[in-house]
Amino acid sequence: LANAWQEFNDIDSSGFVAGDIIEIYPGNGYAETLTISGVNGASGNPVTYKAMGEIFHSAGRTVLLPESDESTTFVDDASGASNGIFLSNSTYITVDGVQWDGWKITGFDGRGVRMENDVDNCVFQYLTISTCAYETGSAGNYSTDGQGIYASGSGNRVQYCRIFDNGGDSIQSRFDSTLKNFTLSRCHMFNTRRHSSN
């Protein structure tokens, strides 16, 4: 591991091919967006991003999001990273936390997982996604938005995930309505607070 990448920003995905496994070790945690762009596995032989222990993936928000009756104030102390994981132009990708709560994505200034531009046949499993949000509105009328998973593409699957207390919906399709053949299986989606209006 002496020559391992130290941060998500360091990962060079240009040479990844079907069957590759990118092992993610706990370390001191990760505050950056994991960007997966132009990476293509194959049916039965995906490119896999695999947790090798409990991964803490956080942009650093410590202030709780406002509840539904507190929308006049919003304090955003996230680091500025918009997404925990951002995927585009990629197929047959697996993001695997390996076990319940194995990969915790929290406190990003936008969305936990964002897909756009031809993201197909991907699997997201054993992720815990919480308190990802951004503010909308203006002073005196703030509210929050930002989904746990902002989904698009065809043939994608989300399973064994916990998604809760984000600014908007736990899972929402993109505005361009490209979501097709989406599978959601054995996930927990809930709020532990009154949901902010948006």
Sequence and secondary structure as in RCSB ss.txt:
>XXXX:A:sequence
LANAWQEFNDIDSSGFVAGDIIEIYPGNGYAETLTISGVNGASGNPVTYKAMGEIFHSAGRTVLLPESDESTTFV
DDASGASNGIFLSNSTYITVDGVQWDGWKITGFDGRGVRMENDVDNCVFQYLTISTCAYETGSAGNYSTDGQGIY
ASGSGNRVQYCRIFDNGGDSIQSRFDSTLKNFTLSRCHMFNTRRHSSN
>XXXX:A:secstr
 TT   SGGG  GGG  TT EEEE  TT B S EEEES B BTTB EEEEESS EEEE    S    TT TT   
  S S  EEEEEEEEESEEEE SSTTSEEEE  SSEEEEEEEEEES EEESEEEE   EEES TTS EEE  SEE
E SBS EEES EEES SS SEEE TT   BS EEES EEE SS     
